[in-house]
Amino acid sequence: MDAVAGIEARAQRRPDDTSIFRSDEPTFDEILSVRAERQAMVTEFLDAATPALLAETRANPWGGDDWRPSVGDCARVILEEEWAHLRYVRRDLALHA
């Protein structure tokens, strides 16, 4: 089994376990770089997204056929998570001001 197949197999058993991707602690600069890349990816996607694309459905990311989220549903999850993290950061920074 190659490395990618091993990661995919483990992710199928426990999709919320991200420890398979990295064992060492990233630097702060690495974190900021990856975050900027992800924000750019989302921005580019949203700039190009059409109503038809956002209405398309996808397979349930957790398996099963009980839920078929739309692309718009998935985008909203990303944006809601970003908003929640921003609120927590502002709250925590205010405590240290």
N, C-alpha and C positions, 0 to 999 in steps of 0.2 A: 504494500500500500504506500503510495507516494505521500509527501507531506500535505499537499492540498486535499487529497482524499481523506486523510486522517483528520484534518481540521474540520472538513465538512461532516464527517461521520460523528465526531464529538459534538459539533454544533447541533446536529439533529437530536442527539440524546439530551443535551442541555443547552438550548439556544441562548440562555441568558448568561452563560459562563464565558467571559471574555479573557480569562487567564491563559487561554491557549495561544493568544496572539503575541504576548510579550512577557518576558520574565523580569527584565530590568526596569528600573524606574526611569521614565523619560525626563529630560531636562525641561525647565520652564520654557525655554526658547523653542524646543521641539513641540511642546503642547500648543504654544501660540501659533506656530507655523501650520500645524495640522488643522487647528481651529479655523485659521484664515482660509485654508484650502477648502474646507467643508462649507464655510459660509459662501465662498465664491461659487462652489458647485450648486448650492441651493439657489443663489441669486440668478445664476445663468439658467437654471431650470425654470424658475418662475418667470423670467423674462421671455422665455420661449413657449411656455405652457399655453395651450389653447383650452377653451371650455370643453371641447370634445376630448382632449387628452385627459383633463382632470376628471371627466365623467367615466373614463374607462375603469373597469374593475380588474383586480389582481387576485391571485390565490391567497388564501389565509396564510400569513407568514408563520403561524404556529401550527399549521397543519389542519386537516379536516376541511369539510365543505360547509360548515355552519356559518361562515362569514366570508364575504368577498368584498374587501374594502376597495373604494375607488382610489384612483391616484390622488384625487383631492383630499380624501380622508388621510392618506399617508402624509401628504404635504402639511395638512393641519396638525398632525401629531408632531412633526418636526418643529413647526413654528410655535406650538403651545409649549413644547419642552424648552425651546430657546427662551421664550418669555418667562417661564418659571425659573430657569437658571439665572436670568438677568435680575429678577426680583430677589432671589436669594443672595446674589452677589452684592447688590445694593444694600440689602439689609445687613449683611455681615460687615461690609466696609463701613457702614454708618456706626456700627458698634465699636469700631476701632478708630473712629475719627476724633 
